[in-house]
Amino acid sequence: KTAYEIPKRDWSSDVCSSDLYAPPLDNTPDNILVTTVGGRDNLAQSFALGDTMVLSNATVNSIRFAFNRTSIHRTHTDFFSFPDVGVNTYSYLPHYALLGVTGGPSLGGGTENDAIFKTNTYSVSDDLTMVRGAHQFGFGASLAFWPSLSKANVRSPGTFNFNGSITGLGMADFLTGKVNTYIQSAPNTLDMQQWYFGTYLQDTWKLNSRMTLNWGLRWDPYFPQQVVNGAVYNFDINKYKAGTKSTVFPNAPPGFSYPGDAGFPNGQAGVEKQWATFTPRVALAWDPAGDGKMSVRAGYGLGSEFVNAQFYINTSNAPPWGSELRLTAPNIGPFENPFLGTGVPNIFPIKFDKNAPFSLNGPYLAPPSDLNTTKVHSWDLSVQRQLGANVAVSASYIGRKTNNLWNVVTGNPGTIPGGGSPTGPCTLNTVNGPQTVANCSAASLDARRELTLANPA
């Protein structure tokens, strides 16, 4: 524990743990440089109940119920916001600021200010084991449900960055008010819930005294996350080119659809359910000589993997909920008024309704509706041999292959218009009409993106 962590209470129960520490600024109120670290008020609770029943000398049943809860509260201590000191911006945290200077000081932390993360998980499972002759059969099923709520202020105070790109020194940029980037959004919220169901059967079959076969099949249908507040969306490039717009949010760029739009998939998920998710497994163990001194083992299994409850925490921060907005040099005003001369309106604070504004150049993470779940293929082959009374040798081959690993792919990359030289002149299509720049690669990346060039509005 470091000097600034002040324990406020102690939990001795082995099923309930808490750590609560005050932000460092509470201890050193005259040093705002410690605001990069916040406080913690974290609570975890769990409960499990199970019953194993011996139904006969060859049949056993086990049933279990479990509940887990995490309640995370990050805290901060107020100091001042940018509007407090005369900067023409808005802060959703009245007395808190985010600032970074390359080679200089930093204020605040996007993940170190006021935030809550609460997740409750409920699960029940039942497993039945039966021995019948040369077979040991297993059957089972699991059902789980978890709601999760996240509310944070990662960028809601507005964050300034000074990196020396103007004068060559970060501190010189800061002292002269030459901003490199300004990023802001409304508080980021993710309110989701999800169901899980899985069932399996397996058999351990003793084929003879020297060989055992183990095989099984699991069924894990995928029920995608439902975003309770509707903060999820799809994007279709063909609808974008055709100018098709949402009826739920008329101010959204063309190509986007939201829960409530015709054809939006699977309620408030945006991703279709997947029922045919079967994962087989098979393994063989063999004693070639039958003397217990050598074994050959081989196996293959297919497993499925689902994303975690916070997967959409950045997806849901897009316009119009978070309406994240980014200003980047050279298209950015001075420190005291970063929107000055940019042509980008300051939309904060946002009035959220059907006519909510959509920030220019807002970042979107749009999941395709036909995303397949991740699959992992695993296989192995091993040989073990005893040599004499005290020595054994073993050789193994283990392989794995993963398909459909979810990751972010750039859907709107930067480009050089006209296919010319990156350092040569080019003409950009902007909201104010065509604009010719002498050095194309020096122009704003947002102004050179493919979809922006096609439709800058």
C-alpha positions in Angstrom: 0.0 0.0 0.0 1.3 3.4 -0.9 1.3 6.3 1.4 -1.8 8.0 -0.1 -4.1 5.0 0.2 -6.2 5.4 3.3 -8.2 2.2 4.3 -11.6 3.2 5.6 -12.9 -0.2 6.6 -11.9 -3.8 6.6 -14.0 -6.8 5.6 -12.9 -10.1 7.2 -15.5 -12.4 5.5 -14.0 -14.8 2.9 -17.0 -14.2 0.6 -17.1 -10.5 0.7 -14.2 -8.2 0.0 -13.9 -4.4 -0.2 -11.1 -1.9 -0.7 -11.9 1.8 -0.2 -9.2 4.4 -0.6 -9.4 8.1 -0.8 -8.0 10.0 -3.8 -4.5 11.3 -3.2 -5.7 14.9 -3.5 -7.5 14.5 -0.2 -4.2 14.1 1.6 -2.2 16.7 -0.4 -4.8 19.3 -1.4 -2.1 21.8 -2.5 -0.7 19.5 -5.2 -3.0 19.1 -8.2 -0.4 16.9 -10.0 -1.6 13.9 -7.9 -5.1 14.2 -9.5 -3.9 11.6 -12.1 -4.8 8.9 -9.5 -8.3 8.6 -8.1 -9.9 6.8 -5.3 -11.5 3.3 -5.0 -14.7 2.0 -3.3 -14.8 -1.6 -4.6 -17.1 -4.4 -3.4 -17.3 -8.0 -4.4 -19.8 -10.6 -3.1 -20.5 -14.2 -4.0 -22.8 -16.9 -2.9 -22.9 -20.6 -3.9 -25.2 -23.4 -3.0 -24.9 -27.0 -4.2 -26.2 -30.5 -3.6 -24.7 -33.8 -4.7 -27.1 -36.7 -4.6 -26.0 -40.3 -4.8 -29.0 -41.9 -6.5 -27.5 -45.3 -6.6 -24.1 -47.0 -6.6 -23.8 -46.2 -10.3 -25.7 -42.8 -10.6 -24.8 -39.4 -9.1 -26.5 -36.1 -9.7 -25.1 -32.6 -8.8 -27.0 -29.3 -8.9 -25.5 -25.9 -8.2 -26.6 -22.3 -7.9 -24.3 -19.4 -7.8 -24.6 -15.6 -7.5 -21.7 -13.1 -8.0 -21.8 -9.4 -7.7 -19.2 -6.7 -8.3 -19.8 -3.1 -7.4 -16.9 -0.8 -8.5 -17.0 2.9 -7.6 -14.1 5.1 -8.7 -13.9 8.4 -7.0 -12.1 11.7 -7.4 -11.6 15.0 -5.5 -12.7 18.2 -7.1 -10.1 20.9 -8.1 -11.2 23.0 -11.1 -12.6 22.5 -14.6 -11.5 24.3 -17.8 -14.6 26.5 -17.8 -13.6 27.5 -14.2 -10.4 29.1 -15.6 -11.9 30.8 -18.6 -11.7 28.1 -21.3 -14.7 28.2 -23.6 -15.7 24.5 -23.2 -18.2 22.6 -21.1 -17.4 20.0 -18.4 -19.9 17.3 -17.3 -17.8 17.2 -14.1 -18.1 20.7 -12.7 -14.7 20.9 -11.0 -12.5 18.4 -12.8 -10.1 18.6 -15.8 -8.1 16.3 -18.1 -4.8 17.6 -19.5 -1.6 16.0 -20.8 1.6 17.7 -21.8 4.4 15.7 -23.4 7.5 16.3 -21.3 5.4 18.2 -18.8 2.6 17.8 -16.2 -0.7 15.9 -16.4 -4.0 16.7 -14.7 -6.8 14.2 -14.0 -7.2 10.7 -15.4 -10.0 9.6 -17.7 -10.4 6.3 -15.9 -9.6 7.9 -12.5 -12.6 10.1 -12.0 -16.2 9.3 -10.9 -17.4 6.0 -12.4 -19.5 3.0 -11.4 -19.4 -0.5 -12.8 -22.0 -3.0 -11.4 -22.5 -6.5 -12.6 -24.7 -9.3 -11.2 -24.4 -12.8 -12.4 -26.9 -15.6 -11.7 -26.3 -19.2 -12.8 -27.7 -22.7 -12.2 -26.3 -26.0 -13.5 -27.1 -29.7 -13.2 -24.8 -32.6 -14.0 -25.8 -36.3 -14.0 -23.2 -39.1 -14.1 -24.1 -42.8 -14.8 -21.9 -45.9 -15.0 -23.4 -48.5 -17.3 -21.2 -51.5 -18.1 -18.0 -50.2 -19.9 -19.5 -46.7 -20.2 -19.5 -43.7 -17.9 -22.0 -41.3 -19.3 -22.3 -37.6 -18.4 -25.2 -35.2 -19.1 -25.6 -31.6 -18.0 -26.9 -28.2 -18.6 -26.1 -24.6 -17.5 -28.3 -21.5 -17.5 -26.9 -18.1 -16.7 -28.0 -14.4 -16.8 -26.1 -11.3 -16.1 -27.1 -7.6 -16.2 -24.2 -5.1 -16.2 -24.3 -1.3 -15.8 -21.3 1.0 -16.5 -21.4 4.8 -16.0 -18.1 6.7 -16.5 -16.7 10.0 -17.4 -13.6 9.0 -19.4 -13.8 12.0 -21.7 -16.7 14.0 -20.4 -14.7 16.9 -18.9 -12.9 17.4 -22.2 -9.2 16.4 -22.5 -6.5 18.6 -23.9 -3.2 17.3 -25.3 0.0 19.3 -26.0 2.7 17.2 -27.6 5.2 19.7 -29.1 3.9 19.3 -32.7 3.7 23.1 -33.1 6.9 24.5 -31.4 8.9 21.3 -30.9 8.4 21.2 -27.2 5.3 20.1 -25.3 5.7 22.7 -22.5 6.2 25.4 -25.1 3.0 24.4 -26.9 1.2 24.4 -23.5 2.5 27.8 -22.4 1.6 29.4 -25.8 -1.8 27.6 -26.0 -1.0 25.6 -29.1 -3.3 22.5 -28.7 -2.6 19.3 -30.6 -5.8 17.5 -29.8 -9.1 18.1 -27.9 -11.4 15.2 -27.3 -14.7 15.3 -25.5 -17.9 13.2 -25.2 -20.9 12.9 -22.9 -20.6 10.5 -20.0 -20.2 7.0 -21.4 -22.8 4.5 -20.3 -23.3 0.8 -21.1 -26.5 -0.8 -19.8 -26.6 -4.4 -21.0 -27.9 -7.8 -20.2 -27.3 -11.3 -21.6 -28.5 -14.9 -21.3 -26.4 -18.0 -21.6 -27.5 -21.6 -22.1 -25.3 -24.7 -22.7 -25.9 -28.4 -22.5 -23.6 -31.4 -23.1 -23.3 -35.2 -23.3 -20.2 -37.3 -23.0 -19.1 -40.9 -22.7 -15.9 -42.5 -21.3 -15.9 -45.9 -23.0 -13.4 -48.6 -22.0 -13.2 -50.4 -25.3 -10.9 -53.1 -23.8 -8.2 -53.5 -21.2 -5.7 -51.4 -23.3 -7.8 -48.7 -24.9 -10.2 -46.0 -23.7 -12.3 -43.7 -25.8 -13.7 -40.4 -24.5 -16.1 -38.4 -26.7 -18.6 -35.7 -26.1 -20.7 -33.0 -27.7 -21.6 -29.6 -26.3 -24.3 -27.2 -27.5 -23.8 -23.5 -26.7 -26.2 -21.3 -28.7 -25.1 -17.7 -28.8 -27.5 -15.1 -27.5 -25.9 -11.7 -28.2 -25.9 -8.9 -25.6 -29.0 -6.8 -25.4 -28.2 -3.1 -24.9 -31.0 -2.0 -22.7 -30.8 1.7 -23.5 -30.6 1.0 -27.2 -27.1 2.4 -27.6 -26.2 0.0 -30.4 -26.2 0.3 -34.2 -25.4 -1.2 -37.6 -23.7 0.4 -40.6 -24.3 -0.6 -44.2 -22.0 0.9 -46.8 -24.6 0.4 -49.6 -27.2 2.3 -47.5 -24.6 5.0 -47.0 -24.0 5.4 -50.7 -27.7 5.4 -51.4 -28.3 8.1 -48.7 -30.7 5.9 -46.6 -31.2 7.5 -43.2 -32.5 6.3 -39.8 -36.1 7.1 -38.8 -35.1 6.7 -35.1 -32.4 9.4 -35.3 -32.9 11.6 -38.4 -29.7 13.5 -37.7 -27.5 10.3 -38.0 -25.3 9.9 -41.0 -26.7 7.8 -43.8 -26.1 4.1 -43.6 -26.7 3.8 -39.9 -29.7 1.9 -38.3 -30.8 1.6 -34.7 -33.2 -0.4 -32.6 -36.6 0.6 -33.8 -35.6 1.0 -37.5 -37.1 -1.4 -39.9 -35.1 -4.6 -40.2 -32.8 -3.9 -37.2 -31.7 -7.4 -36.1 -32.5 -9.1 -32.8 -34.2 -6.5 -30.6 -31.5 -4.3 -29.0 -28.5 -6.5 -30.0 -27.7 -5.6 -33.6 -26.3 -9.1 -34.0 -28.3 -12.2 -34.9 -28.6 -15.2 -32.6 -26.7 -18.3 -33.5 -28.3 -21.6 -32.8 -26.0 -24.1 -34.6 -23.1 -23.7 -32.2 -22.0 -27.3 -31.6 -18.6 -28.2 -30.2 -17.5 -31.9 -30.4 -14.6 -33.4 -28.5 -12.9 -36.8 -28.8 -9.9 -38.4 -27.2 -8.2 -41.8 -27.2 -5.8 -43.4 -24.7 -3.9 -46.6 -25.7 -1.5 -49.0 -24.0 0.2 -50.7 -27.0 1.8 -53.6 -25.1 -0.7 -53.9 -22.3 2.1 -53.9 -19.7 1.4 -50.4 -18.3 4.8 -49.1 -19.4 3.8 -47.1 -22.5 0.8 -45.0 -23.5 -0.2 -43.2 -26.6 -2.8 -40.4 -26.3 -4.5 -38.3 -28.9 -7.3 -35.8 -28.7 -9.3 -33.1 -30.5 -11.7 -30.5 -29.2 -13.6 -27.5 -30.6 -14.5 -24.8 -28.1 -16.6 -21.6 -28.5 -15.8 -18.2 -26.8 -18.1 -15.2 -26.2 -17.1 -11.6 -25.5 -17.4 -10.2 -22.0 -20.1 -7.9 -20.6 -18.1 -4.7 -21.2 -17.4 -5.4 -24.9 -19.6 -2.6 -26.1 -18.5 0.1 -23.6 -16.8 2.1 -26.4 -19.3 1.2 -29.1 -22.0 2.8 -27.0 -20.0 6.0 -26.6 -20.7 7.0 -30.2 -23.0 9.7 -31.3 -25.7 10.5 -30.2 -25.3 9.0 -26.7 -21.7 9.9 -26.1 -21.2 12.0 -29.2 -17.5 11.8 -28.9 -15.9 14.7 -30.7 -12.2 15.1 -31.7 -10.4 18.3 -32.8 -6.9 17.7 -34.1 -4.2 20.2 -35.3 -4.1 22.0 -37.6 -8.0 22.2 -37.6 -8.2 23.3 -33.9 -8.4 26.7 -32.2 -6.3 28.0 -29.3 -6.4 26.6 -25.8 -8.9 29.3 -24.6 -11.4 28.4 -27.4 -10.5 25.1 -29.2 -13.6 25.3 -31.5 -12.7 28.8 -32.8 -12.4 28.8 -36.6 -12.9 25.0 -37.0 -16.4 25.1 -38.4 -17.2 22.4 -35.9 -20.0 23.5 -33.4 -19.6 22.9 -29.7 -22.6 20.6 -29.1 -22.0 20.1 -25.3 -24.0 19.7 -23.2 -26.1 17.5 -25.4 -29.9 17.5 -25.2 -30.6 13.8 -25.9 -33.8 13.1 -27.8 -34.9 12.0 -31.3 -33.3 15.1 -32.7 -30.0 14.8 -30.7 -27.0 16.2 -32.6 -24.4 14.0 -34.2 -20.8 15.3 -33.8 -18.7 15.7 -37.0 -16.0 13.0 -37.3 -17.5 11.1 -34.4 -16.0 7.6 -33.9 -18.3 4.7 -34.5 -17.7 1.0 -33.8 -20.4 -0.8 -35.7 -20.8 -4.6 -35.2 -21.9 -6.5 -38.3 -25.2 -8.3 -37.8 -23.8 -11.6 -38.9 -20.7 -11.8 -36.6 -19.8 -15.4 -36.0 -18.7 -16.5 -32.5 -15.1 -17.2 -31.9 -14.1 -20.9 -32.3 -10.9 -22.5 -30.9 -9.7 -25.9 -32.4 -7.3 -27.8 -30.1 -5.5 -31.1 -30.8 -2.7 -33.1 -29.3 -0.7 -36.3 -29.6 1.6 -37.6 -26.9 3.6 -40.7 -26.2 4.9 -41.7 -22.8 7.4 -44.5 -22.1 8.9 -45.9 -18.9 12.6 -46.9 -19.2 13.8 -49.1 -16.5 12.6 -48.6 -12.9 13.3 -44.9 -12.5 13.2 -43.1 -15.8 10.3 -42.0 -18.1 10.3 -40.1 -21.3 7.5 -38.2 -23.0 7.0 -36.4 -26.3 4.0 -34.3 -27.2 2.6 -32.3 -30.1 0.0 -29.7 -29.2 -1.8 -27.5 -31.8 -4.4 -24.8 -31.7 -6.2 -22.7 -34.3 -8.6 -19.8 -33.6 -11.3 -18.7 -36.0 -13.6 -15.6 -36.0 -11.5 -13.7 -33.4 -13.4 -10.4 -32.8 -11.3 -7.3 -33.5 -11.6 -3.8 -34.8 -11.2 -3.2 -38.6 -10.9 0.3 -40.0 -14.0 0.9 -42.1 -13.2 4.5 -43.0 -9.4 4.7 -43.6 -7.4 7.8 -44.5 -6.3 8.2 -48.1 -4.5 10.5 -50.6 -7.2 12.0 -52.9 -6.5 11.4 -56.6 -3.8 8.9 -55.9 -1.0 11.5 -56.0 2.1 11.9 -53.9 1.5 12.0 -50.1 3.7 15.1 -49.8 2.2 16.8 -52.9 -0.9 18.9 -53.3 -4.4 17.5 -53.3 -8.0 18.8 -53.2 -10.1 17.8 -50.2 -13.9 17.7 -50.3 -15.0 19.6 -47.1 -18.3 20.9 -45.7 -17.2 24.3 -46.9 -16.5 23.2 -50.4 -13.3 22.0 -52.2 -10.1 22.9 -50.5 -6.6 22.6 -52.0 -3.7 21.9 -49.7 0.0 22.0 -50.6 1.0 18.9 -48.6 -1.7 16.3 -48.6 -0.3 14.1 -45.8 -0.1 17.1 -43.5 -3.8 17.7 -43.8 -6.1 16.5 -41.1 -6.6 12.7 -41.2 -10.3 13.1 -40.6 -10.5 15.3 -43.7 -8.8 12.6 -45.8 -11.0 9.7 -44.8 -12.7 7.8 -47.6 -16.3 8.3 -46.5 -15.7 11.9 -45.5 -14.4 12.7 -49.0 -17.4 11.0 -50.5 -19.8 13.0 -48.2 -18.2 15.5 -45.8 -21.5 16.4 -44.3 
